[in-house]
Amino acid sequence: MRYFAFAILTLLLGCTDNPNAPEANDGPRTVTIRPDTILADQLEPPDILFGELFRRVQMEQLFEESKTFVDMIPRRTAAAIMADYAEQKGTDSFNLESFVTENFAPPINTSNNFASRGDRGIVGHINALWPVLTREAGSDEGGAGSLIVLPENYFVPGGRFREVYYWDSYFTMLGFATAGEVATVRDMVENFAYLIDNLGFIPNGNRTYYLTRSQPPFFSFMVDVLANIEGDGVYTEFLDQLKAEHRFWMDGETEVGPENRAVKHVVWMADSVLLNRYYDAGHRPRAESYREDLAIIRESERDSQTVAHELRSCIESGWNFSGRWFADGRNISTINTTEIVPPDLNSLLYHLEATIAEHSELIPEKNAWTQRAERRKRAVEKYLWNESTKWYEDLNWTTGRPTGYLSLAGIYPFFVGLADQDHTPPVVRRLKSSFLAAGGLRTTLNTTGFKFDSPNGWPPLQWMAYDGMKRYGANELASTIRRRWMDNNEKVYEKLNKLVQMYNVEEISVEAKGGGGYPRQDGFGWTNGVYLRMAQEAVDDASRGE
């Protein structure tokens, strides 16, 4: 891949004049981009572009959910639309709904028009759905909307999720790799490398309103998948992007210390070692969940910018929402995401560091990266392994104590290979006795009404638990997880002719629990990918007589 000279574009993500919204001062965000791409044309999010119009549309509830409007496609430039709005809004004949209809095209729901046939079978269904979830390279919906153009074809999860999502894509990629779709796997890696090169990081998704945060860093795993197909030369090809992603997550590491313990994603621990947290650069309600965030902010009675910031930071984790991010473990109004040092994020960054170390050619550089990875490994063991519960737990860095909220985030150290082998027996016992249900693994042991809690199970967590247990020799448990999860997928498919975003693991074929501002979504990219990969693993095990 060849990239040209970069231009600097400053995005002003500052406060708005909405009396219903908290004031925010996200500060200027400098994004480095290529001047010869559509990406350079427009990176400001809809809440900034459309100001008062945006706020009226959201607060007057023209649409059932906030994400609908920010995904709509402007028929003209934002400047032209806002000029007409300013001229017309005070007239007796002005109708907000008509104005929006005239000036914005509806968003495209990728899988809503897909007619599922029960005679296809689950694998046939997945194969038929892939083209429906495909977006063509260069598609920008006219260039004036919130979608960020990508250079290669990409795949969206389905339903309301009309854009690519960072961590979803790795698990979707597992399915493509299983199916031998090498070109597709490469396209996905190329797209994320492009985002790193042009933005300095991989955003939550390719929307302008996602540019204040990333998602769990799985890029190094994506490179692994491609390298397993094409060879180790892939690591050399994408080594610069791997290092750039690490710079994003470690930005602020030279500024932290005993008097300033947390800067952006970086947290300074008592022995001067550095660990990481989830952190969004924004401090205002999310454009895509505007009303929903305002409701939580009002309920909390805390500083509005703080609550908005904690909500946004939780979204970066991918676990939106779960009681693991709440100070009291139950109420979202107590959300304190940035106070948590999580085992999942730090495990992923260990893998990133270890990958860079393994494939750095110069000995001094290789040694430096190896030392980074080893320091993080020791720190995860020291700070995040709880000897009392025999589990890797979230740590509240402000109190120095584990949160006590057991979740499948604790299996990440096994998935990436940093866990101490001696921890395997107690973790296996805990998984069997507490997490394992009829349809797979519970996400947490708490029932809160939020999606990333019991009784729900999620495809990526099932895969990582399965793969991690296999890696540490717990093959019987791994096979049980795989079998129960696949059975759950198949029974729900028999009932609905759909694969969905998440599953109820306690009552198979009963709808998963928990809100999130939107109904259950079908499609679904990561569900398809994990199912196909698990199905292949089952075939491979059978051929070996296991």
Secondary structure by P-SEA (a helix, b strand, c coil): ccccbbbbbbbccccccccccccccccbbbbbbbccccccccccccccccaaaaaaaaaacccccccccccbbbcccaaaaaaaaaaccccccccaaaaaaacccccccccccbbbbccccaaaaaaaacccccccccccccccccbbbbcccccccccccccccaaaaaaaaaaaaaacaaaaaaaaaaaaaaaaaacccccccccccccccccccaaaaaaaaaaaacccccccccaaaaaaaaaaaaccccccccccccccccccccccccbbbbbbccccccccaaaaaaaaaaaacccaaaaaaaaaaaaaacccccccccccccccccccccccccaaaaaaaaaaaaaaaaccccaaaaaaaaaaaaaaaaaaaaccccccccccccccccccccccccccccccccccccccccaaaaaaaaaaccccccccccccccccccccccccccaaaaaaaaaaaaaacaaaaaaaaaaaaaaaaaaaaaaccccccccccccccccbbbbcccccccccaaaaaaaaaaaaaaaaaaaacc
